[in-house]
Amino acid sequence: TGSSQARWSLMVGTSKGILLHPLGVGLHMNNLLLHDTGFGWEGVHNIYLELGTELGIPGLIVFLMLLYRLMASMKEVRVQHERNPEISGLAQAAGGSMVAFATGGFFLPVAFHFYFYIVAGLVIACQQLALRVESAENEVETRLSEPVRPKWMSLPRL
C-alpha cells in the first residue's frame, strides 16, 4: 500500500542520513534532515532510526547498551529471587514492559517521550528492592547463625 511504501522510503532516507552524519544531526532535527534530502516533513516511525539520526551512531550504541542492560538485570533478578514470588513477578513484569517498549520502538517515534524513562525507572526500582530484600535476608541468616549467649556471659568482668 501507499503507507508502507512511504514508511519504507522514510526509513531508507533516515538510514542514509545516519551514514551521512554518523555523529548525528541534533535533537529533533530528523524531520529537517528528511526534508532537506527530499523525503518530506514526515518523521520516521522507528525510535532506533530516530536516535541514530539525531544522536548519531555513538548515541544509538549507548541507548542499545542501556536497553540491553536493563532487560538483562530483570532476568537476573527474576532468576535469583525465584523463591520470592512477589519480587520474581515484579521483575518479570518490568522486564516484559521493557521488551514491549523495545518491540514497539520499531513502529513508533517515541524516542524522547517519557515511556522509556518510566519503564526504566520501574526496572531500577525493582532492582533496588531485590537488593534490599536480599540484604535483609542475609542479615537475618547471620543473626540466626550466631550462637545465643546468656546475658551474664556478655557482661564485662570487674
C-alpha positions as CSV (number, residue, x, y, z in Angstrom):
1,T,0.0,0.0,0.0
2,G,1.0,3.6,-0.2
3,S,1.5,3.8,3.6
4,S,4.1,1.0,3.7
5,Q,5.9,2.5,0.7
6,A,6.0,5.9,2.3
7,R,7.4,4.4,5.6
8,W,9.9,2.4,3.7
9,S,11.1,5.5,1.9
10,L,11.4,7.4,5.2
11,M,13.4,4.5,6.7
12,V,15.8,4.5,3.7
13,G,16.1,8.3,3.9
14,T,16.9,8.1,7.6
15,S,19.4,5.3,7.1
16,K,21.2,7.5,4.5
17,G,21.1,10.4,7.0
18,I,22.8,8.2,9.6
19,L,25.6,7.3,7.1
20,L,25.9,11.0,6.0
21,H,26.0,12.2,9.6
22,P,27.4,9.4,11.9
23,L,27.7,11.8,14.8
24,G,24.1,12.9,14.5
25,V,22.2,16.0,13.3
26,G,20.9,17.1,16.7
27,L,17.8,16.6,18.8
28,H,14.6,16.8,16.9
29,M,16.3,17.5,13.6
30,N,15.4,14.2,11.9
31,N,12.4,15.8,10.1
32,L,14.6,18.7,8.9
33,L,17.2,16.2,7.6
34,L,14.5,14.2,5.8
35,H,13.1,17.4,4.2
36,D,16.5,18.6,3.1
37,T,17.2,15.2,1.5
38,G,13.8,15.2,-0.4
39,F,11.8,12.9,1.8
40,G,9.2,15.4,3.0
41,W,8.3,16.6,6.5
42,E,7.0,13.3,7.9
43,G,9.1,11.8,10.6
44,V,10.3,8.2,10.6
45,H,8.3,5.8,12.8
46,N,11.2,4.0,14.4
47,I,13.0,5.1,17.6
48,Y,16.2,3.3,16.6
49,L,16.5,5.2,13.3
50,E,15.4,8.4,15.0
51,L,18.0,8.1,17.7
52,G,20.7,7.1,15.2
53,T,19.9,10.1,13.1
54,E,19.6,12.6,15.9
55,L,22.3,11.3,18.4
56,G,24.5,9.6,15.9
57,I,25.9,6.1,16.0
58,P,27.6,6.5,19.4
59,G,24.3,7.7,20.9
60,L,22.4,4.8,19.4
61,I,25.0,2.3,20.7
62,V,24.7,3.8,24.2
63,F,20.9,3.6,24.1
64,L,21.0,-0.1,22.9
65,M,23.5,-1.0,25.6
66,L,21.3,0.6,28.3
67,L,18.2,-1.1,26.9
68,Y,20.1,-4.5,26.9
69,R,21.4,-4.0,30.4
70,L,18.0,-3.1,31.8
71,M,16.4,-6.2,30.3
72,A,19.3,-8.4,31.4
73,S,19.1,-7.1,35.0
74,M,15.4,-8.1,35.2
75,K,16.2,-11.6,34.1
76,E,19.0,-11.8,36.8
77,V,16.6,-10.5,39.5
78,R,13.9,-13.0,38.4
79,V,16.3,-16.0,38.4
80,Q,18.0,-15.0,41.7
81,H,14.6,-14.5,43.5
82,E,12.7,-17.5,42.2
83,R,11.8,-18.4,45.8
84,N,10.2,-15.0,46.3
85,P,7.1,-14.8,44.0
86,E,6.5,-11.1,44.6
87,I,10.0,-10.0,43.5
88,S,10.2,-12.5,40.7
89,G,6.8,-11.4,39.4
90,L,7.7,-7.7,39.6
91,A,10.9,-8.4,37.7
92,Q,9.0,-10.4,35.1
93,A,6.5,-7.6,34.6
94,A,9.2,-4.9,34.4
95,G,11.3,-6.9,32.0
96,G,8.2,-7.7,29.9
97,S,7.4,-3.9,29.8
98,M,11.0,-3.2,28.6
99,V,10.7,-5.9,25.9
100,A,7.3,-4.4,24.8
101,F,8.9,-0.9,24.6
102,A,11.9,-2.3,22.6
103,T,9.5,-4.1,20.2
104,G,7.1,-1.1,19.9
105,G,10.1,1.1,19.1
106,F,10.3,-0.4,15.6
107,F,6.9,1.2,14.9
108,L,6.6,4.4,17.0
109,P,8.5,7.7,17.0
110,V,8.6,8.0,20.8
111,A,12.4,8.2,21.4
112,F,12.1,11.3,23.6
113,H,8.8,10.6,25.3
114,F,8.5,9.5,28.9
115,Y,7.6,5.9,28.2
116,F,11.2,4.6,28.2
117,Y,12.1,6.6,31.4
118,I,9.0,5.3,33.3
119,V,9.7,1.7,32.4
120,A,13.5,2.2,33.1
121,G,12.6,3.7,36.5
122,L,10.4,0.7,37.3
123,V,13.3,-1.7,36.4
124,I,15.7,0.2,38.6
125,A,13.3,0.3,41.5
126,C,12.7,-3.4,41.2
127,Q,16.5,-4.0,41.1
128,Q,16.9,-1.9,44.3
129,L,14.0,-3.6,46.0
130,A,15.6,-7.0,45.2
131,L,18.9,-5.9,46.6
132,R,17.3,-4.6,49.8
133,V,15.3,-7.9,50.3
134,E,18.5,-9.9,49.7
135,S,20.4,-7.8,52.2
136,A,17.7,-8.2,54.9
137,E,17.6,-12.0,54.3
138,N,21.4,-12.2,54.7
139,E,21.2,-10.2,57.9
140,V,18.5,-12.5,59.3
141,E,20.6,-15.5,58.4
142,T,23.7,-14.1,60.0
143,R,21.8,-13.3,63.3
144,L,20.3,-16.8,63.3
145,S,23.6,-18.5,62.8
146,E,25.3,-16.6,65.7
147,P,25.3,-18.6,68.9
148,V,23.0,-17.3,71.6
149,R,24.9,-16.4,74.7
150,P,23.3,-15.7,78.0
151,K,23.4,-12.0,79.1
152,W,25.7,-12.8,82.1
153,M,28.3,-14.2,79.7
154,S,28.3,-10.8,77.8
155,L,28.8,-8.7,80.9
156,P,32.2,-7.1,81.4
157,R,34.2,-8.6,84.3
158,L,35.4,-6.5,87.1
